[in-house]
Amino acid sequence: MLLMLLAAPAQAETTPVTLNQAIQTALEQSLAVDEASVETSLGVQSATEGIGGFLPTLSASTSTGDSSLADLGSGLWSTRLDLSQPVVNATTIFGLLNGIKQAGISKAQSRQILGKLILDVENAYYGLARTQALVESAERSYERARENLKLTERRYELKDASNAEKLRAEASLLSAEQELISARTSLEQNQRILSDLLGYESTEPFRTSELPDAEEPYNLSTTIISEAVISENPDYDVLKRQARLTDLAYWGAWASILPSLNLTASRSWSQDEVFPSDWDAGTDSYGLSVSIPLADLKGKALSVNRARLERKNSRISMARQELAFRQQLASLLATQESSYKGWEVAVKNVELSREVYRLTSRSYELGAASLADLLEVETELVQAERALVEAKAAYWTSRAELNYFLGTSLED
């Protein structure tokens, strides 16, 4: 069973997938794309509703009046068509502005959704590439343990190694086998995570490209993290637009107190029938109507005060968020820098560990070193290889977070 588990992944044919291919597939198949499309449509709907406030309204009414309930409906019917066109209406104007702002927020939220999708795909891709590299490291460790066991068995046959050393080499091989199985299990889990993001079937195996070497860390042109630097961040952009919407709501509450002017046109009929049969027999009238809120001034004042408080609270929250974004960006830059330094050290450490292992293995073969020395050096090599994989993955993960934070994911 153990040999079958170790051999099974090697027999499966895998399809190589690049990071760009993974992102493109996610942007074509993910539910997040549909969610972003709906957000954009909601923004268009809000803008259309704002424009609709300037369209004329047409209403019809029919009524009759009689002196008693018994005669109800036997008298003349009065039918009336009314057309009203807003001319000066502050509420309608602010409704249009609100619709435009809402459209901008929806567009920013759509961009935010797609940016987070790309970030999730990048993190899952780097996570899978990391586990692939750890599997390869575990396979090399397993092969080294097998070679060490063969060498120890030969020395045991020549009476140069004790039975305890032979048993220790066998135990080392079993430990390497267990590490390899654990690494391959983790690989399957990470492949499942990326498969779900891309919409792949679980029966379709694939592999990512090898983790590239770290690049020169991104640095700001100045050490000052200004609002201009974080303005392209999708999360910050949404919050900023929402804060501006509270400003508009505040002034819109004031505008609702202002009088409105409408142009009106109407035609009325009075006859025995409920609905007029002769259009030309009606009477036309035109006029201007001025509407001034009087009885609702108390409610309007409360609305203005609530809008003022919400505006103030939004500004306080925005200031807090801006500070948090500055700290987050500083942390991302520091993490990227430390990951790059860790990668440089890990590369050199792997080169030195491999050379030390080669020399120690040769010394053990010649009887100049003990098995304990060889196993210790092999353990150090495994740790060095894993540290290099972790350093690469940490660098590219932090780079993906930084790209999202600076709003460059969708641009790239």
C-alpha positions as CSV (number, residue, x, y, z in Angstrom):
1,M,0.0,0.0,0.0
2,L,2.8,2.4,0.9
3,L,4.5,1.8,-2.5
4,M,1.2,2.3,-4.3
5,L,0.7,5.7,-2.5
6,L,4.2,6.8,-3.4
7,A,3.9,5.7,-7.0
8,A,0.4,6.8,-7.8
9,P,1.0,10.6,-8.3
10,A,3.9,9.9,-10.6
11,Q,1.7,7.8,-12.9
12,A,-1.0,10.4,-13.3
13,E,-0.7,12.7,-16.3
14,T,-1.0,16.3,-15.3
15,T,-1.8,19.4,-17.3
16,P,0.6,22.3,-16.8
17,V,-1.2,25.6,-16.0
18,T,0.4,29.0,-15.9
19,L,-0.7,31.8,-13.6
20,N,-2.0,33.8,-16.4
21,Q,-4.1,30.9,-17.7
22,A,-5.4,30.3,-14.2
23,I,-6.5,33.9,-13.8
24,Q,-8.0,34.0,-17.3
25,T,-10.0,30.8,-16.5
26,A,-11.3,32.2,-13.2
27,L,-12.3,35.5,-15.0
28,E,-14.3,33.4,-17.4
29,Q,-15.9,30.7,-15.2
30,S,-16.0,32.0,-11.6
31,L,-19.3,33.1,-9.9
32,A,-17.5,36.2,-8.8
33,V,-17.5,37.4,-12.4
34,D,-21.3,37.1,-12.5
35,E,-21.5,39.0,-9.2
36,A,-19.3,41.8,-10.6
37,S,-21.6,42.0,-13.6
38,V,-24.7,42.3,-11.5
39,E,-23.0,45.1,-9.5
40,T,-22.3,47.0,-12.7
41,S,-25.9,46.5,-13.8
42,L,-27.2,47.8,-10.5
43,G,-25.1,50.9,-11.0
44,V,-26.6,51.5,-14.4
45,Q,-30.0,50.9,-12.9
46,S,-29.3,53.6,-10.2
47,A,-28.2,56.1,-12.8
48,T,-31.3,55.4,-14.9
49,E,-33.6,55.9,-11.9
50,G,-31.9,59.2,-11.3
51,I,-32.6,60.3,-14.9
52,G,-36.2,59.0,-14.6
53,G,-36.9,61.7,-12.0
54,F,-36.8,64.3,-14.8
55,L,-39.4,62.6,-17.0
56,P,-43.0,63.8,-17.0
57,T,-45.7,62.0,-15.1
58,L,-49.1,61.3,-16.5
59,S,-52.1,60.4,-14.3
60,A,-55.9,59.9,-14.9
61,S,-58.8,60.2,-12.6
62,T,-62.6,59.6,-12.9
63,S,-65.1,60.7,-10.3
64,T,-68.8,61.4,-9.7
65,G,-70.7,63.2,-7.0
66,D,-74.4,62.8,-6.1
67,S,-76.7,64.0,-3.3
68,S,-77.6,60.6,-2.0
69,L,-76.3,57.1,-1.9
70,A,-79.3,55.9,-3.9
71,D,-78.4,58.2,-6.8
72,L,-74.6,57.4,-6.6
73,G,-73.3,56.9,-10.1
74,S,-76.3,58.2,-12.0
75,G,-75.0,61.8,-12.3
76,L,-72.3,63.3,-14.3
77,W,-68.9,61.7,-14.4
78,S,-65.8,63.9,-14.3
79,T,-62.8,62.5,-16.1
80,R,-59.4,64.2,-16.0
81,L,-55.9,63.6,-17.4
82,D,-53.0,65.4,-15.7
83,L,-49.4,65.8,-17.1
84,S,-46.7,67.2,-14.8
85,Q,-43.2,68.1,-15.9
86,P,-40.6,69.0,-13.2
87,V,-38.9,72.3,-14.0
88,V,-37.1,73.2,-10.8
89,N,-36.9,70.4,-8.2
90,A,-33.9,70.1,-5.9
91,T,-35.0,66.7,-4.8
92,T,-35.0,65.4,-8.4
93,I,-31.6,67.0,-9.1
94,F,-30.1,65.3,-6.0
95,G,-31.8,62.1,-7.0
96,L,-29.9,62.2,-10.3
97,L,-26.6,63.0,-8.5
98,N,-27.3,60.2,-6.1
99,G,-27.9,57.8,-8.9
100,I,-24.6,58.8,-10.6
101,K,-22.8,58.3,-7.3
102,Q,-24.4,54.9,-6.7
103,A,-23.3,53.9,-10.2
104,G,-19.7,54.9,-9.3
105,I,-19.9,52.8,-6.1
106,S,-21.2,49.8,-8.0
107,K,-18.4,50.1,-10.5
108,A,-15.9,50.3,-7.8
109,Q,-17.4,47.3,-6.0
110,S,-17.3,45.4,-9.3
111,R,-13.6,46.2,-9.6
112,Q,-13.1,45.2,-6.0
113,I,-14.8,41.8,-6.5
114,L,-12.6,41.0,-9.6
115,G,-9.5,42.2,-7.8
116,K,-10.2,39.9,-4.8
117,L,-10.9,37.0,-7.2
118,I,-7.5,37.5,-8.8
119,L,-5.9,37.7,-5.4
120,D,-7.5,34.5,-4.3
121,V,-6.4,32.7,-7.5
122,E,-2.8,34.0,-7.1
123,N,-2.7,32.9,-3.4
124,A,-4.1,29.5,-4.3
125,Y,-1.7,29.1,-7.3
126,Y,1.3,30.0,-5.2
127,G,0.0,27.7,-2.4
128,L,-0.2,24.8,-4.9
129,A,3.2,25.7,-6.4
130,R,4.6,25.7,-2.8
131,T,3.3,22.2,-2.0
132,Q,4.5,20.9,-5.4
133,A,8.0,22.1,-4.5
134,L,7.7,20.5,-1.0
135,V,6.7,17.2,-2.7
136,E,9.8,17.4,-4.9
137,S,11.9,18.1,-1.9
138,A,10.4,15.2,0.0
139,E,11.0,13.0,-3.0
140,R,14.7,13.9,-3.1
141,S,14.9,13.3,0.6
142,Y,13.3,9.9,0.1
143,E,15.8,9.0,-2.6
144,R,18.7,10.1,-0.4
145,A,17.3,8.0,2.5
146,R,17.2,5.0,0.1
147,E,20.7,5.6,-1.0
148,N,21.9,5.9,2.6
149,L,20.2,2.7,3.5
150,K,21.8,0.9,0.6
151,L,25.2,2.3,1.6
152,T,24.7,1.3,5.2
153,E,23.7,-2.2,4.2
154,R,26.8,-2.6,2.1
155,R,28.9,-1.4,5.0
156,Y,27.0,-3.7,7.3
157,E,27.9,-6.6,5.1
158,L,31.6,-5.6,5.2
159,K,31.3,-5.3,9.1
160,D,32.0,-1.6,8.9
161,A,28.5,-0.7,10.2
162,S,26.7,-2.0,13.2
163,N,23.1,-3.4,13.3
164,A,22.0,-0.3,15.2
165,E,23.2,1.9,12.3
166,K,21.4,-0.3,9.8
167,L,18.2,0.0,11.8
168,R,18.6,3.7,12.1
169,A,19.0,4.0,8.3
170,E,15.8,2.0,7.9
171,A,14.0,4.2,10.3
172,S,15.2,7.3,8.4
173,L,13.8,5.8,5.2
174,L,10.4,5.2,6.9
175,S,10.4,8.8,8.2
176,A,11.2,10.1,4.7
177,E,8.3,8.0,3.3
178,Q,5.9,9.4,5.8
179,E,7.0,13.0,5.0
180,L,6.5,12.3,1.3
181,I,2.9,10.9,1.9
182,S,2.1,13.9,4.0
183,A,3.4,16.3,1.4
184,R,1.4,14.6,-1.4
185,T,-1.8,14.8,0.8
186,S,-1.2,18.5,1.2
187,L,-0.7,18.8,-2.5
188,E,-4.1,17.2,-3.2
189,Q,-5.8,19.6,-0.8
190,N,-4.2,22.7,-2.4
191,Q,-5.1,21.4,-5.8
192,R,-8.7,21.1,-4.7
193,I,-8.7,24.7,-3.5
194,L,-7.4,26.0,-6.8
195,S,-9.7,23.7,-8.8
196,D,-12.7,25.1,-7.1
197,L,-11.7,28.6,-7.9
198,L,-11.1,27.7,-11.6
199,G,-14.2,25.5,-12.0
200,Y,-12.1,22.4,-12.8
201,E,-13.4,18.8,-12.2
202,S,-11.8,17.0,-9.3
203,T,-10.8,14.2,-11.6
204,E,-8.7,16.5,-13.8
205,P,-5.1,16.7,-12.4
206,F,-3.0,19.7,-13.3
207,R,0.2,21.3,-12.0
208,T,1.4,24.8,-11.8
209,S,4.6,26.3,-13.0
210,E,7.6,26.3,-10.7
211,L,7.9,29.1,-8.3
212,P,10.1,31.7,-9.9
213,D,13.0,33.4,-8.1
214,A,12.1,36.5,-6.2
215,E,12.4,39.9,-7.9
216,E,13.7,43.1,-6.6
217,P,11.1,44.3,-4.0
218,Y,8.8,47.1,-5.0
219,N,9.7,50.4,-3.3
220,L,7.8,53.7,-3.1
221,S,9.4,56.7,-4.6
222,T,9.1,58.3,-1.2
223,T,8.9,57.0,2.3
224,I,5.7,59.0,2.9
225,I,2.5,57.0,2.3
226,S,0.1,59.6,1.0
227,E,-3.5,59.4,0.0
228,A,-2.5,59.4,-3.6
229,V,-0.6,56.1,-3.0
230,I,-3.5,54.2,-1.5
231,S,-6.2,55.9,-3.7
232,E,-6.1,53.0,-6.2
233,N,-6.7,50.4,-3.6
234,P,-10.1,48.8,-4.4
235,D,-11.2,48.7,-0.8
236,Y,-10.2,52.3,-0.1
237,D,-11.9,53.4,-3.4
238,V,-15.2,51.9,-2.3
239,L,-15.1,53.4,1.2
240,K,-14.1,56.8,-0.3
241,R,-17.1,56.8,-2.7
242,Q,-19.5,55.7,0.1
243,A,-18.2,58.6,2.3
244,R,-18.8,61.0,-0.5
245,L,-22.3,59.7,-0.9
246,T,-23.1,60.7,2.7
247,D,-22.0,64.2,1.8
248,L,-24.5,64.2,-1.0
249,A,-27.2,62.8,1.2
250,Y,-26.6,65.6,3.7
251,W,-27.0,68.4,1.1
252,G,-29.9,66.5,-0.4
253,A,-31.7,66.5,2.9
254,W,-31.4,70.3,2.9
255,A,-32.6,70.5,-0.7
256,S,-35.8,68.6,0.2
257,I,-36.9,71.7,2.2
258,L,-36.7,73.9,-0.9
259,P,-39.9,74.6,-3.0
260,S,-40.3,72.8,-6.3
261,L,-41.7,74.2,-9.6
262,N,-43.7,72.0,-12.0
263,L,-45.3,72.7,-15.4
264,T,-48.8,71.2,-15.6
265,A,-51.2,70.4,-18.4
266,S,-54.6,68.8,-18.0
267,R,-57.8,67.9,-20.0
268,S,-61.1,67.3,-18.3
269,W,-64.5,66.0,-19.4
270,S,-67.9,66.0,-17.7
271,Q,-70.6,63.6,-19.1
272,D,-72.8,60.7,-18.3
273,E,-70.3,58.1,-19.3
274,V,-67.5,56.9,-17.2
275,F,-65.0,57.3,-20.0
276,P,-65.2,60.1,-22.6
277,S,-66.1,59.2,-26.1
278,D,-65.2,62.5,-27.7
279,W,-61.7,63.7,-27.1
280,D,-62.3,67.2,-28.6
281,A,-65.1,67.9,-26.2
282,G,-62.7,68.1,-23.3
283,T,-61.4,71.3,-21.6
284,D,-57.7,72.0,-21.6
285,S,-55.8,73.9,-18.9
286,Y,-52.1,74.7,-18.4
287,G,-50.3,76.1,-15.4
288,L,-47.4,76.2,-13.1
289,S,-47.5,74.6,-9.7
290,V,-45.3,75.5,-6.8
291,S,-44.9,73.0,-3.9
292,I,-43.6,74.2,-0.5
293,P,-43.3,71.7,2.4
294,L,-44.9,73.3,5.4
295,A,-46.4,70.7,7.6
296,D,-43.4,68.4,7.3
297,L,-40.8,70.9,8.4
298,K,-40.2,69.0,11.7
299,G,-39.6,65.8,9.8
300,K,-37.3,67.5,7.4
301,A,-35.3,69.0,10.2
302,L,-34.9,65.6,11.8
303,S,-33.8,64.2,8.4
304,V,-31.2,67.0,8.0
305,N,-29.8,66.3,11.5
306,R,-29.6,62.5,10.9
307,A,-27.8,63.1,7.6
308,R,-25.4,65.5,9.3
309,L,-24.6,62.9,12.0
310,E,-24.2,60.1,9.4
311,R,-21.9,62.4,7.4
312,K,-19.8,63.1,10.4
313,N,-19.6,59.5,11.4
314,S,-18.6,58.5,7.9
315,R,-15.8,61.0,7.9
316,I,-14.5,59.7,11.2
317,S,-14.7,56.1,9.9
318,M,-12.9,57.2,6.7
319,A,-10.1,58.7,8.7
320,R,-9.7,55.6,10.8
321,Q,-9.7,53.4,7.6
322,E,-7.1,55.6,5.9
323,L,-4.8,55.2,8.9
324,A,-5.4,51.4,8.8
325,F,-4.6,51.3,5.1
326,R,-1.4,53.3,5.6
327,Q,-0.3,50.8,8.3
328,Q,-1.3,47.8,6.1
329,L,0.7,49.1,3.2
330,A,3.8,49.7,5.4
331,S,3.4,46.2,6.7
332,L,3.1,44.7,3.2
333,L,6.2,46.6,2.0
334,A,8.2,45.4,5.1
335,T,7.0,41.8,4.6
336,Q,8.0,41.8,0.9
337,E,11.5,43.2,1.9
338,S,12.0,40.6,4.6
339,S,10.8,37.8,2.3
340,Y,13.2,38.9,-0.4
341,K,16.1,38.9,2.1
342,G,15.0,35.5,3.4
343,W,15.0,34.1,-0.1
344,E,18.6,35.4,-0.7
345,V,19.8,33.7,2.5
346,A,17.8,30.5,1.7
347,V,19.4,30.2,-1.8
348,K,22.9,30.4,-0.3
349,N,22.0,28.0,2.5
350,V,20.7,25.4,0.0
351,E,23.9,25.6,-2.0
352,L,26.1,25.2,1.0
353,S,23.9,22.4,2.5
354,R,24.0,20.4,-0.7
355,E,27.8,20.6,-0.9
356,V,28.1,19.6,2.8
357,Y,25.8,16.7,2.2
358,R,27.8,15.6,-0.8
359,L,31.1,15.7,1.1
360,T,29.7,14.0,4.2
361,S,28.1,11.2,2.1
362,R,31.4,10.6,0.4
363,S,33.2,10.6,3.8
364,Y,30.7,8.1,5.2
365,E,31.2,5.9,2.2
366,L,34.9,5.9,2.9
367,G,34.4,5.3,6.6
368,A,35.6,8.8,7.6
369,A,32.2,9.9,8.9
370,S,29.4,8.2,11.0
371,L,25.9,7.6,10.0
372,A,24.8,10.1,12.6
373,D,26.8,12.8,10.9
374,L,25.3,11.9,7.5
375,L,21.7,11.9,8.8
376,E,22.2,15.2,10.6
377,V,23.6,16.8,7.5
378,E,20.7,15.3,5.4
379,T,18.2,16.8,7.9
380,E,19.8,20.2,7.5
381,L,19.6,19.9,3.7
382,V,15.9,19.1,3.9
383,Q,15.3,22.0,6.2
384,A,17.3,24.3,3.9
385,E,15.3,23.2,0.8
386,R,12.0,23.7,2.6
387,A,13.1,27.1,3.8
388,L,13.8,28.1,0.2
389,V,10.4,27.0,-0.9
390,E,8.7,28.8,2.0
391,A,10.7,32.0,1.2
392,K,9.7,31.9,-2.4
393,A,6.0,31.3,-1.6
394,A,6.1,34.0,1.1
395,Y,7.6,36.6,-1.3
396,W,5.1,36.0,-4.2
397,T,2.2,35.8,-1.8
398,S,3.1,39.2,-0.3
399,R,3.7,40.5,-3.8
400,A,0.1,39.4,-4.8
401,E,-1.3,41.2,-1.7
402,L,0.7,44.3,-2.6
403,N,-0.5,44.3,-6.2
404,Y,-4.1,44.1,-5.0
405,F,-3.5,46.8,-2.4
406,L,-2.1,49.2,-5.1
407,G,-4.8,48.3,-7.6
408,T,-2.5,46.9,-10.2
409,S,-3.9,43.4,-10.4
410,L,-6.6,44.2,-12.9
411,E,-4.3,46.5,-14.9
412,D,-1.7,43.8,-15.3
